[in-house]
């Protein structure tokens, strides 16, 4: 390896696209210690480390991640520390994919659950095929079929209208939870229950992450002043935006702009 990250992504097609956005692989060189940040984006990931896994910040220290796990939806920045390079294969789920694969997505928020515990025999087989497949294409084909069979066994399709709402990229201000419930045709309480069961996040939590991600892309682009980005993204003011960046990115918008992006653009996010 020449010292540059090697990343590849294969999008899901056909029925598998209801569960997964795709599979990816990443090889990162480097000697530790290196500390990196993963910002939440409302998606969950199935991660299989083919080499030594990194450690995630937990309390006042770091705890080594499992070799293979399903990461529930992140609701704050994930801080990782690694001592060496990374070699991994992964499945990036749709925003509602975790709800199609597990019985209680809400209980997994912010948690890395051992893959065999999260998905049973399917998790064990996913881990085996990730390690044995000679190519990422071979892993993709096998992984998609395993996830489709697993989802069919649980019979947990996403709530009516939920997929369209979560995929929408509104041109104006990010909508509020009331408008999402109205658009779904359900009562607010029913919609909130269905939404959380599908994604592991509340509608308000999801929308907050959407607003942060919209602002984050503008901050990294370096084009607009931070105060203008805050208003366009729907924040009350720049201080309001800064609080979300400290929660989801663990740095201020100004610090992120100076850094010109981060590791999570390569690694993915949960």
Residue pairs with C-beta under 8 A, 6 or more apart in sequence:
1 27
1 29
3 29
4 29
5 26
5 27
5 28
5 29
5 266
6 25
6 26
6 27
7 24
7 25
7 26
7 27
7 266
8 24
8 25
8 136
9 22
9 23
9 24
9 92
10 22
10 23
10 24
10 136
10 137
10 140
11 17
11 21
11 22
12 19
12 20
12 21
12 22
12 23
12 140
12 144
15 148
16 144
16 145
16 147
16 148
17 94
18 94
18 97
18 100
18 151
18 158
18 163
19 93
19 94
19 97
19 100
19 101
19 144
19 147
19 148
19 151
20 91
20 92
20 93
20 94
20 97
20 143
20 144
20 147
21 43
21 92
21 93
21 94
22 91
22 92
22 140
23 89
23 90
23 91
23 92
23 136
23 139
23 140
23 143
23 144
24 89
24 90
24 92
24 136
24 268
25 88
25 89
25 90
25 136
25 139
26 86
26 87
26 88
26 90
26 266
26 267
26 268
27 85
27 86
27 87
27 88
28 85
28 86
28 87
28 266
28 267
29 85
30 82
30 84
30 85
31 83
31 84
32 81
32 82
32 83
32 84
33 81
33 82
33 83
34 81
34 82
35 79
35 80
35 81
36 54
36 79
36 80
36 81
36 82
36 262
36 263
36 264
36 267
37 77
37 78
37 79
37 80
37 249
37 250
37 251
37 262
37 263
37 264
38 74
38 77
38 78
38 79
38 80
38 263
38 264
38 267
38 268
38 269
38 270
39 74
39 77
39 212
39 213
39 216
39 248
39 249
39 262
39 264
39 269
40 73
40 74
40 75
40 76
40 77
40 78
40 209
40 212
40 248
40 269
40 270
41 74
41 209
41 213
41 269
41 270
42 73
42 95
42 166
42 199
42 201
42 206
42 209
42 210
42 213
43 73
43 92
43 93
43 94
43 95
43 97
43 268
43 269
43 270
44 70
44 71
44 72
44 73
44 93
44 97
44 98
44 108
44 200
44 270
45 70
45 71
45 90
45 91
45 92
45 93
45 268
45 269
45 270
46 68
46 69
46 70
46 71
46 90
46 91
46 93
46 115
46 126
46 143
47 65
47 68
47 69
47 70
47 71
47 88
47 90
47 112
48 67
48 68
48 88
48 89
48 90
48 115
48 126
48 127
48 130
48 131
49 65
49 67
49 68
49 86
49 87
49 88
50 87
50 88
50 89
50 130
50 131
51 84
51 85
51 86
51 87
51 88
52 82
52 83
52 84
53 64
53 65
53 66
53 67
54 64
54 65
54 80
54 81
54 82
54 86
55 62
55 63
55 64
55 65
55 80
55 81
55 82
56 62
56 63
56 65
56 78
56 79
56 80
56 81
56 112
57 78
57 79
57 80
57 81
62 81
65 80
65 112
66 112
66 114
66 115
67 127
68 114
68 115
68 116
68 123
68 126
68 127
68 130
69 112
69 113
69 114
69 115
69 118
70 98
70 101
70 102
70 108
70 112
70 113
70 115
70 118
70 119
70 123
71 111
71 112
71 113
71 270
72 98
72 105
72 107
72 108
72 109
72 110
72 111
72 112
72 113
72 200
72 270
73 98
73 105
73 108
73 109
73 110
73 199
73 200
73 201
73 270
74 110
74 269
74 270
75 109
75 110
75 201
75 205
75 209
76 110
76 247
76 248
77 247
77 248
77 249
77 250
78 270
79 250
80 263
86 267
89 130
89 133
89 136
89 139
90 268
91 126
91 143
91 147
92 268
93 101
94 163
95 166
95 167
95 198
95 199
95 206
96 158
96 162
96 163
96 166
96 198
96 199
98 105
98 108
98 198
98 199
98 200
99 105
99 156
99 158
99 197
99 198
99 199
99 200
100 151
100 154
100 156
100 157
100 158
100 198
101 118
101 119
101 147
101 150
101 151
101 154
102 108
102 118
102 119
102 154
103 154
103 156
104 197
105 196
105 197
105 198
105 199
105 200
106 196
106 197
106 200
108 118
108 200
109 200
109 201
114 123
115 123
115 124
115 126
115 127
116 123
116 124
116 127
117 123
119 126
119 150
122 146
122 147
122 149
122 150
125 146
126 143
126 146
126 147
129 138
129 139
129 142
129 143
129 146
130 139
130 143
133 139
133 142
158 198
159 184
159 186
159 191
159 194
159 195
159 197
159 198
160 184
160 185
160 186
161 183
161 184
161 185
162 184
162 194
162 195
162 198
165 180
165 183
165 184
166 199
166 206
173 233
173 234
174 207
174 210
174 211
174 214
174 233
174 234
175 207
176 204
176 207
177 188
177 192
177 202
177 203
177 204
177 207
178 188
180 191
180 195
180 203
180 207
181 187
181 188
181 191
181 192
181 203
184 191
184 194
186 194
191 203
192 202
192 203
195 201
195 202
195 203
195 206
196 202
196 203
199 206
201 209
208 244
209 248
211 233
211 234
211 235
211 244
212 233
212 244
212 245
212 248
212 249
214 233
215 229
215 230
215 232
215 233
215 235
215 241
215 244
215 245
215 253
216 245
216 248
216 249
216 256
218 224
218 229
218 232
218 233
219 226
219 229
219 245
219 253
219 256
219 257
220 256
220 257
220 260
220 261
222 257
222 260
224 232
226 238
226 241
226 253
226 254
226 257
227 237
227 238
229 241
229 253
230 237
230 238
230 240
230 241
231 237
233 241
235 241
235 244
238 253
241 253
242 252
242 253
245 251
245 252
245 253
245 256
246 252
249 256
249 262
251 259
256 262
